[in-house]
Amino acid sequence: YSAADALGVLKLMAFSLASNWDSELVRLKILTEDGPEALTALDPLYPDWLLVTEPPAVQAGPALDRLAEDLALFTATVGQGGGSNNWALAPSRTATGRPILANDPHLAPTLPPHWYLAHIRTPEWAVAGASFVGAPGFPVGHNGVAAWGVTAGLVDNTDLFIEEIGSDGASVRQGDRFIPCEVVEETIPVKGSEPVQERVLITPRGPIIGPAMEGEVGAVSMQATWLPPRPLRGLFVLHKVRSFEAFRRAFEQWPGLSLNVVYADTASTIGWQLIGEVPRRRKGWGLLPLPGWDPEVGWEEAPLPFEEVPHLANPETGFIATANNKPIQDGEGPWLGADWIDGYRLTRIVEALQARDDWDLADTMALQMDQHSLPWREMRDLVLGVPAETEEARQALELLRAWDGVVAADSPAAAVYEGFVAEMARRIVEAKAPRAARWALGHGFTPIAPHTLFGVRRVGHLVRLLREQPEGWFERPWPQEVADALTAAVRRLREQGGADPEQWAWGRLRPLTLRHAVGERAPLDRIFNLGPFPWGGDANTVAQAASLPADPTGNPPFIASLRMVVDVGNWEASRFVLPGGQSGNPLSPHYDDQLPLWQRGEGVPIAWSPEAVEQATRQVLELLPRG
């Protein structure tokens, strides 16, 4: 294992957590398969009534129509031919008078977990928290003075370009001529088979990736801030920071994945820094793949200056929160992108944080488990007011009318709601883009990223359409379509759970399984996998357990891969938990010993002081240099 391997892991994370390259491909598929009207109708703009990070507790407001500009550029040149929460509380908001920092990154439900809990101490520095397996550093943790946690920032740091390859197979069009590309021959060893040879063309914009994508996307190149070899500091030096300013300066050199990093320290400072380089585009807004041969497209050589990247310290609200949401209002700062996750989780977190000023660790951990559905609150009156002309629709409305809006594992009404949302999302998409529907509903382009954000961003779009009910979308009026979707949802629940609604509990029909790569085949699944077990929540609840419209009862693609709550200054009281355990060996008692705690919303301490470490020690492994 070498530094190159660690950099490879970081670049793979940047690729899989980038918010926009796959969204560009989805837009391209909708545009080429179903036309510009379908794309305009189905593009899930960030809901203007939901919140941004900065200023805290402020609505996003109207979005600028950047898509229309990129559509015009595309059609003029080419013609027509497709998670996580964190927050920091200031002492004014806590019962202890110390800051509290919380974080729960959302990743796939895999075993062993993505994270490894650790405490490292040297004569010069110490750090405790969660390291990301395969890379040095602690993206989540504390150093005895400051604490920090991360969520995906989703800044648009990656663009795709449509390329025209020359007849020699080794050149691309640039303006009115063809220029040679760098050609790299990659040899990929395959266990038990012959090595695979891949010929990669590297254009002036970046490598051509089209052949690696599902869906016949053509010759498409990728330009990304994280692809070129550049100096990296950022997460690798946080164990040494002692102030928010030093924390910020660490990320001046971070051409890696885009992240929201929240901060709190023993001087009572709380802060937020959006990290990762932001490109400056010469033309267009990065929402659609543009023609690479157009000399006016592409990026300026230098990225956005670090001082212009949003950050915040000690707001008057007494808290800072992020949840993969739109960070700032359009027009209030630099252009950062358009493909944010709907701000329902952020809005629910802010709603809870600003309601009280006596937060403690137990209540903060309870908020990480919150399963209230804000989208249902917004659509409730609209849905309950539709005519019920079938027995199934009447039963659906009866259950929903009595529902408290909590997407609990034992709730039949939650299953009705989730089935209805998936059914309406599918109908809305298929009415406008029947050919590209699978892409618009979140189907991905590669096994590395099997789902796109379009799938989890359909709910805000649904709420907007239910409010506006634009004419001509369906052959019949919206209320009748909604009633028919309720009927279809109940019929599907009866097929899955029987006639008795008590058997429709959301967690029973949509359980959670933590899957190991070796457990993909029987009978090894019974040894390596954990579950299935009932689990609540969805993509828009604080307790993340996404349900995709194309497969609403499938295994959740994203969950809290780690939870951390830090009592800043009282380090021994802080709590951490993984969905599984520290070990990757299913025969080890530490393979799954944290799972019950994770299910209950509890955690374990990481001993900090030398005395606490000595008291907690059960075994010692001494590593000595060879020879």
Secondary structure, DSSP 4 states (H G I P E B T S, - for coil): --HHHHHHHHHHHHHHH-SSHHHHHHHHHHHHHH-HHHHHHH--PPPTTSB-SSSTT-B--PPP-HHHHHHHHHHHHT-----EEEEEE-GGGBSSSS-EEEEEEEE--EES-SEEEEEEE-SS-EEEEEEETTSSS-SEEE-SSEEEEEEE-----EEEEE--B-TTSSEEEETTEEEEPEEEEEEE--TTSPPEEEEEEE-SS-BB-GGGSSS---SEEEEETTSS-----GGGGGGG--SHHHHHHHTTS--S--EEEEEEETTS-EEEEEES----BSSS-SSS-EETT-TT-SB-SS---GGGS-EEES-TTSEEEESS---S-TTSS----S-PPPTHHHHHHHHHHTT-S-B-HHHHHHHHT--B-HHHHHHHHHHHTS---SHHHHHHHHHHHT--SB--TT-HHHHHHHHHHHHHHHHHHHHH-SSSHHHHTTEEEETTEEE-HHHHTHHHHHHHHHHH--TTSSSS-HHHHHHHHHHHHHHHHHHHH-S-GGGG-HHHHS-EEEEEGGGGSTTTHHHH-EEEE-----TTSSS-B--BTTBTTSPPS-EES-EEEEETT-GGG-EEE-SS-S-S-TTSTTSSTTHHHHHHT--B----SHHHHHHH-----------
